[in-house]
Amino acid sequence: VTNFKIRQYLSKGISLLECSLETGRTHQIRVHLSSKGFPIINDPLYGRTPRGMSERILACVKENVIESDRPLLHAFELSFIHPKNKKVEKFTCDLPEDIKNVIACLQNNEKSRGSA
């Protein structure tokens, strides 16, 4: 089971999502979001270009993603129950620069689109 909520609307058809997993399967987030019609940008296996994605938005991704075939997917928090001491272990990691740059580019495109 994958639960998700919209954290931020970025541009037409593109949002920043927060996902939480009740189970842990290979490619779970990628498969579940794609099957719901919400593919992860730049996912070479399960993704596709969202309808209505403009060339300007595609340029944001191409200009800012460090690895051209890397999905725009990031685990900012992982937690699990340690098998021996039974305590919750939690690890966090900030968004990588390339994803921050794509978000900023999309926000700027949305602002310029609104003022045009």
C-alpha positions as CSV (number, residue, x, y, z in Angstrom):
1,V,0.0,0.0,0.0
2,T,1.3,3.4,-1.0
3,N,-0.3,6.5,0.6
4,F,0.4,9.9,-0.9
5,K,-0.5,13.6,-0.6
6,I,0.2,16.6,-2.6
7,R,2.8,18.8,-0.9
8,Q,3.0,21.5,-3.6
9,Y,1.5,22.3,-7.0
10,L,4.4,23.1,-9.3
11,S,3.0,23.5,-12.8
12,K,0.2,22.2,-15.1
13,G,0.0,18.4,-14.3
14,I,3.1,18.4,-12.0
15,S,3.0,18.3,-8.2
16,L,5.5,17.5,-5.5
17,L,4.1,14.5,-3.6
18,E,4.9,13.0,-0.3
19,C,4.5,9.2,-0.2
20,S,4.4,6.8,2.7
21,L,4.6,3.1,2.4
22,E,2.8,0.5,4.5
23,T,4.6,-2.3,2.7
24,G,8.0,-2.3,0.9
25,R,8.1,-3.8,-2.6
26,T,10.6,-3.2,-5.4
27,H,9.6,-0.1,-7.4
28,Q,6.5,0.2,-5.3
29,I,6.1,4.0,-5.4
30,R,7.0,4.1,-9.1
31,V,4.5,1.4,-10.0
32,H,1.6,2.6,-7.8
33,L,1.9,6.3,-8.9
34,S,2.2,5.3,-12.6
35,S,-0.9,3.0,-12.4
36,K,-2.9,5.9,-11.0
37,G,-1.9,8.2,-13.8
38,F,0.8,10.1,-11.8
39,P,4.1,9.0,-13.3
40,I,7.3,10.2,-11.8
41,I,9.1,12.6,-14.1
42,N,12.1,11.2,-15.9
43,D,11.3,7.6,-14.8
44,P,12.7,5.5,-17.8
45,L,10.8,2.3,-16.7
46,Y,7.4,3.4,-15.5
47,G,7.2,7.0,-16.4
48,R,5.8,8.8,-19.4
49,T,5.6,12.5,-20.3
50,P,2.5,13.9,-18.6
51,R,-0.2,15.2,-20.9
52,G,0.2,18.9,-21.5
53,M,3.8,19.1,-20.4
54,S,5.3,22.0,-22.4
55,E,8.7,22.1,-24.0
56,R,9.7,24.7,-21.4
57,I,8.9,22.3,-18.6
58,L,10.8,19.5,-20.3
59,A,13.7,21.8,-20.7
60,C,13.7,22.4,-16.9
61,V,14.1,18.7,-16.3
62,K,16.8,18.2,-19.0
63,E,18.8,21.2,-17.9
64,N,18.8,20.4,-14.2
65,V,18.8,16.6,-13.7
66,I,22.4,15.4,-13.0
67,E,21.9,11.9,-14.3
68,S,19.7,12.0,-17.4
69,D,18.0,8.7,-16.7
70,R,17.4,9.2,-13.0
71,P,13.7,9.5,-11.9
72,L,12.9,12.6,-9.9
73,L,12.3,10.5,-6.8
74,H,14.0,11.0,-3.4
75,A,13.7,9.3,0.0
76,F,13.8,12.3,2.4
77,E,13.0,10.0,5.3
78,L,13.4,6.3,6.0
79,S,12.4,4.7,9.2
80,F,12.1,1.1,10.4
81,I,12.0,-0.9,13.6
82,H,15.4,-2.3,14.3
83,P,15.2,-6.1,14.3
84,K,17.3,-6.6,17.5
85,N,16.6,-3.6,19.8
86,K,13.0,-3.0,18.5
87,K,13.6,0.7,18.5
88,V,12.5,2.9,15.6
89,E,15.5,4.0,13.5
90,K,14.9,7.1,11.5
91,F,17.1,8.7,8.8
92,T,16.5,11.9,6.9
93,C,18.2,13.5,3.9
94,D,17.6,16.8,2.2
95,L,16.5,17.0,-1.4
96,P,19.4,16.8,-3.8
97,E,20.4,19.9,-5.7
98,D,19.1,18.7,-9.1
99,I,15.6,18.2,-7.7
100,K,15.7,21.5,-5.9
101,N,16.7,23.1,-9.2
102,V,13.9,21.4,-11.2
103,I,11.4,22.6,-8.6
104,A,12.7,26.2,-8.8
105,C,12.6,26.1,-12.6
106,L,9.0,24.8,-12.6
107,Q,8.0,27.4,-10.1
108,N,9.6,30.2,-12.2
109,N,7.9,28.8,-15.4
110,E,4.5,28.8,-13.6
111,K,5.0,32.4,-12.4
112,S,6.0,33.6,-15.9
113,R,3.1,31.7,-17.4
114,G,0.7,33.4,-15.0
115,S,2.0,36.9,-15.8
116,A,2.0,36.3,-19.6
